[in-house]
Amino acid sequence: MLLTRIIRLTAILFLFSAAVLGQNAVSPEPSPTPNQSSSSKDDTRDPIDKADEYKSKLTFGVYFTRGNQAYDLNLRHQLGPFTVWIAGFYDPNNNKLMRAGVQYDYKKAWFHFVPTVEVSTTRAVTGSLYSELGSGKTFAIAGASRTNLKAFFDLFWDPSESVQLGIGHKISSYDRIQAYTIFDVRLHTEQQNTHVVWRHKLNPNNGITFDGVFKSGHLDSGPFIRSVGLGVYYDRPHWFWKLYYDPHVNFASNTMVRTGIGLKF
């Protein structure tokens, strides 16, 4: 079964990640990144701040729509400036796929640039470019994404033939607020999702993120809609939990509730 293959591949990648982490443990310390340069040898930062530096993340998600539910398993691992992942999606009714991707993270002075490529067993390919521009606490957000128009079974949640524009502000090393719009520029659907995201450290061991989204545009069936969704991401030093309410998910008639739990290591 596809789910069995996903679990086996996840186990293989988990063991590979453990081996890589083991090798890193005896290798020389890397040069500090911009976020780490202010840390001394006796690091006094809170555990929730340090958790952003874990190299691997394993996430299990469940997606609920009326009369159905689907499952997603995703393993990510950071290798220097690259992040790689493999994931499997399983819908008992019809849709099944596996996907793999790679992301490169480049940051220097005022320019933060993140290109991403992902492919799936449905022969779907997507590429995206994300950037943050600014050397201070306030920065501009700009991005774009394209696919080859083959089905990923719409696991993007935002328009995927799109341009992204927005602004963000860093309140502290953990806290930040961002507002951006992702809008269709290829398929003439007038679809756009506007997000307002607030990330806040509650105390040394707990953080929370709220993601409010206003969406407007034509459904796949034609009518023009406006709706509001909300996501919550609860962050701990070694694990996280998330919950999203998404009406007209991917501009279809369904409302979706997505939840997931993950480990950081």
NUKOLPA-382135 format. One record per residue (C-alpha): residue number from 1; residue in one letter; x, y, z. Coordinates in Angstrom, 1 decimal, padded with zeros to 4 digits. Example, Ala and Ser with C-alpha at 12.3 -4.5 7.8 and 13.67 -1.06 7.14 Angstrom:
! residues 2
nr rest x y z
1 a 012.3 -004.5 007.8 .
2 s 013.7 -001.1 007.1 .
//
This chain:
! residues 265
nr rest x y z
1 m 000.0 000.0 000.0 .
2 l 001.1 003.6 -000.6 .
3 l 000.9 004.4 003.1 .
4 t 003.2 001.5 003.9 .
5 r 005.7 002.8 001.4 .
6 i 005.5 006.3 002.9 .
7 i 006.2 005.0 006.4 .
8 r 009.2 002.9 005.1 .
9 l 010.7 005.9 003.2 .
10 t 010.1 008.1 006.3 .
11 a 012.0 005.6 008.5 .
12 i 014.9 005.5 006.0 .
13 l 015.1 009.3 005.9 .
14 f 014.9 009.4 009.7 .
15 l 017.8 007.1 010.1 .
16 f 019.8 009.0 007.5 .
17 s 019.0 012.3 009.3 .
18 a 020.2 010.7 012.6 .
19 a 023.4 009.6 010.9 .
20 v 024.0 013.1 009.6 .
21 l 023.3 014.6 013.0 .
22 g 025.7 012.2 014.5 .
23 q 028.4 013.2 012.1 .
24 n 027.7 016.9 012.8 .
25 a 028.1 016.3 016.5 .
26 v 031.8 015.5 016.2 .
27 s 032.6 018.0 013.4 .
28 p 033.9 021.6 014.0 .
29 e 031.3 024.2 015.0 .
30 p 030.0 026.1 011.9 .
31 s 030.4 029.9 011.7 .
32 p 027.6 031.8 013.4 .
33 t 024.7 032.8 011.2 .
34 p 023.3 036.4 011.5 .
35 n 020.7 035.1 014.0 .
36 q 023.4 033.4 016.1 .
37 s 026.2 035.9 016.0 .
38 s 025.1 037.6 019.2 .
39 s 025.0 034.4 021.2 .
40 s 027.9 033.7 023.5 .
41 k 029.4 030.3 024.3 .
42 d 027.2 030.2 027.4 .
43 d 023.9 030.7 025.4 .
44 t 021.2 032.1 027.7 .
45 r 018.5 032.3 025.1 .
46 d 015.1 030.7 025.9 .
47 p 014.5 027.1 024.7 .
48 i 011.7 028.3 022.3 .
49 d 014.3 030.6 020.6 .
50 k 016.9 027.9 020.3 .
51 a 014.2 025.5 018.8 .
52 d 014.3 027.3 015.5 .
53 e 017.8 025.9 015.0 .
54 y 016.8 022.2 014.9 .
55 k 017.7 020.7 011.5 .
56 s 014.9 018.2 011.1 .
57 k 011.1 018.2 011.3 .
58 l 008.6 015.4 011.0 .
59 t 004.9 016.4 010.6 .
60 f 001.8 014.3 010.5 .
61 g -001.4 016.1 009.3 .
62 v -005.0 015.2 008.9 .
63 y -007.4 017.1 006.6 .
64 f -011.1 017.0 007.2 .
65 t -013.8 017.8 004.7 .
66 r -017.5 016.9 004.8 .
67 g -017.7 013.1 004.7 .
68 n -014.0 012.5 004.1 .
69 q -010.5 012.9 005.6 .
70 a -007.0 012.7 004.2 .
71 y -003.6 012.2 005.7 .
72 d -000.2 013.8 005.0 .
73 l 003.3 012.8 006.4 .
74 n 006.2 015.1 005.8 .
75 l 009.9 014.7 006.7 .
76 r 012.3 017.7 006.3 .
77 h 016.0 018.0 006.9 .
78 q 018.4 020.9 006.7 .
79 l 021.8 020.3 005.0 .
80 g 023.7 023.6 005.3 .
81 p 021.9 026.2 003.2 .
82 f 019.7 023.5 001.6 .
83 t 016.5 022.0 003.0 .
84 v 015.2 018.7 001.5 .
85 w 012.0 016.9 002.1 .
86 i 009.9 013.8 001.2 .
87 a 006.2 013.5 001.9 .
88 g 003.2 011.3 001.2 .
89 f -000.5 012.3 000.8 .
90 y -003.2 009.7 001.2 .
91 d -006.9 010.2 000.5 .
92 p -008.8 006.9 001.1 .
93 n -011.4 007.9 -001.5 .
94 n -009.2 008.6 -004.6 .
95 n -006.1 010.7 -004.4 .
96 k -002.6 009.4 -003.5 .
97 l 000.8 010.9 -004.2 .
98 m 004.3 011.2 -003.0 .
99 r 006.4 014.4 -003.4 .
100 a 009.9 015.5 -002.8 .
101 g 011.5 018.9 -002.9 .
102 v 014.6 021.1 -002.2 .
103 q 014.9 024.6 -001.0 .
104 y 018.0 026.9 -000.9 .
105 d 018.3 029.6 001.7 .
106 y 020.6 032.6 000.9 .
107 k 020.9 035.6 003.2 .
108 k 023.3 038.5 003.0 .
109 a 023.0 042.0 004.4 .
110 w 019.6 043.3 003.3 .
111 f 018.8 040.4 000.9 .
112 h 017.1 037.1 001.9 .
113 f 016.3 034.8 -001.1 .
114 v 014.7 031.4 -001.0 .
115 p 014.1 029.4 -004.2 .
116 t 012.2 026.1 -004.0 .
117 v 011.4 023.2 -006.4 .
118 e 009.0 020.3 -005.7 .
119 v 008.0 017.3 -007.8 .
120 s 005.4 014.6 -007.2 .
121 t 004.5 011.2 -008.5 .
122 t 001.7 012.8 -010.5 .
123 r 004.4 014.4 -012.6 .
124 a 003.5 017.7 -011.2 .
125 v 006.3 020.3 -010.8 .
126 t 006.2 023.5 -009.0 .
127 g 008.8 026.2 -008.5 .
128 s 008.7 029.3 -006.3 .
129 l 010.9 032.3 -005.3 .
130 y 010.5 034.0 -002.0 .
131 s 012.5 037.0 -000.8 .
132 e 012.7 039.4 002.1 .
133 l 014.2 042.8 001.4 .
134 g 015.5 045.1 004.1 .
135 s 018.4 045.3 006.6 .
136 g 016.4 046.6 009.6 .
137 k 013.5 045.3 011.6 .
138 t 011.0 046.1 008.8 .
139 f 011.3 044.4 005.5 .
140 a 009.4 044.0 002.2 .
141 i 008.2 040.6 001.0 .
142 a 008.1 039.6 -002.6 .
143 g 007.7 036.2 -004.3 .
144 a 006.3 034.2 -007.2 .
145 s 005.3 030.6 -008.0 .
146 r 004.5 028.6 -011.1 .
147 t 003.5 025.0 -011.8 .
148 n 003.3 022.8 -014.9 .
149 l -000.5 022.7 -014.3 .
150 k -000.5 019.1 -013.3 .
151 a -002.3 018.0 -010.1 .
152 f -000.7 018.2 -006.7 .
153 f -004.3 017.7 -005.4 .
154 d -004.1 021.3 -004.4 .
155 l -001.9 021.0 -001.3 .
156 f -000.7 024.6 -001.6 .
157 w -003.8 026.2 000.0 .
158 d -002.9 029.5 -001.7 .
159 p -003.0 030.3 -005.4 .
160 s 000.0 028.5 -007.0 .
161 e 000.2 030.5 -010.3 .
162 s 000.9 033.6 -008.4 .
163 v 002.8 036.6 -007.2 .
164 q 003.3 037.5 -003.5 .
165 l 003.7 041.0 -002.1 .
166 g 003.8 042.2 001.5 .
167 i 005.6 043.6 004.4 .
168 g 006.9 042.3 007.7 .
169 h 008.3 043.6 011.0 .
170 k 010.5 041.8 013.5 .
171 i 009.5 042.7 017.0 .
172 s 012.1 040.5 018.7 .
173 s 014.3 037.5 017.9 .
174 y 011.1 035.4 018.0 .
175 d 008.1 037.8 017.7 .
176 r 007.1 039.2 014.3 .
177 i 004.1 040.4 012.3 .
178 q 003.6 040.0 008.6 .
179 a 000.9 041.0 006.1 .
180 y 001.0 039.8 002.5 .
181 t -001.2 039.0 -000.5 .
182 i -000.8 036.0 -002.9 .
183 f -002.8 036.5 -006.1 .
184 d -003.3 034.6 -009.3 .
185 v -001.5 036.1 -012.3 .
186 r -001.9 033.3 -014.9 .
187 l -005.3 031.6 -014.9 .
188 h -007.5 034.8 -014.8 .
189 t -009.5 033.6 -011.8 .
190 e -009.1 036.8 -009.7 .
191 q -008.2 034.5 -006.8 .
192 q -006.2 036.1 -004.0 .
193 n -005.5 035.3 -000.4 .
194 t -004.4 038.0 002.0 .
195 h -002.7 036.8 005.2 .
196 v -002.0 038.6 008.5 .
197 v 000.4 036.5 010.5 .
198 w 001.5 037.3 014.1 .
199 r 004.1 035.2 015.9 .
200 h 004.5 035.7 019.7 .
201 k 006.6 034.1 022.5 .
202 l 004.3 033.5 025.4 .
203 n 007.1 032.5 027.8 .
204 p 010.5 030.7 027.6 .
205 n 009.0 027.4 026.5 .
206 n 005.9 028.4 024.5 .
207 g 005.1 030.3 021.4 .
208 i 002.0 030.9 019.3 .
209 t 001.3 032.0 015.8 .
210 f -002.1 033.3 014.4 .
211 d -002.7 033.3 010.7 .
212 g -005.8 035.1 009.5 .
213 v -006.6 034.9 005.8 .
214 f -009.1 036.8 003.7 .
215 k -009.8 035.2 000.4 .
216 s -011.7 036.4 -002.7 .
217 g -012.0 035.3 -006.3 .
218 h -013.9 032.9 -008.5 .
219 l -014.5 029.3 -007.4 .
220 d -013.5 026.6 -009.9 .
221 s -017.3 026.3 -010.6 .
222 g -017.5 030.0 -011.4 .
223 p -019.2 032.1 -008.6 .
224 f -017.2 034.9 -007.0 .
225 i -016.7 034.4 -003.2 .
226 r -015.3 036.2 -000.2 .
227 s -014.5 034.3 002.9 .
228 v -012.3 034.4 006.0 .
229 g -010.2 031.6 007.5 .
230 l -008.0 031.3 010.6 .
231 g -005.0 029.2 011.6 .
232 v -003.2 028.6 014.9 .
233 y 000.3 027.2 015.3 .
234 y 001.4 026.3 018.9 .
235 d 005.1 026.0 019.3 .
236 r 007.2 024.1 021.9 .
237 p 010.9 023.5 022.1 .
238 h 010.7 020.0 020.7 .
239 w 007.2 019.7 019.1 .
240 f 004.4 021.8 017.6 .
241 w 000.7 021.6 016.9 .
242 k -001.4 023.4 014.3 .
243 l -005.0 023.8 013.4 .
244 y -006.6 025.6 010.4 .
245 y -010.2 026.5 009.5 .
246 d -010.3 027.0 005.7 .
247 p -013.6 027.8 004.0 .
248 h -013.8 027.3 000.3 .
249 v -010.4 025.5 000.4 .
250 n -008.5 026.0 -002.8 .
251 f -011.5 027.9 -004.1 .
252 a -013.7 024.9 -004.1 .
253 s -017.1 024.5 -002.4 .
254 n -015.7 022.6 000.5 .
255 t -014.7 023.8 003.9 .
256 m -011.6 022.1 005.3 .
257 v -010.3 021.7 008.8 .
258 r -006.6 020.9 008.9 .
259 t -004.7 019.7 012.0 .
260 g -001.3 018.4 012.5 .
261 i 001.4 017.6 015.0 .
262 g 005.1 017.5 014.5 .
263 l 008.5 016.8 016.1 .
264 k 011.7 019.0 015.9 .
265 f 015.0 017.3 016.3 .
//
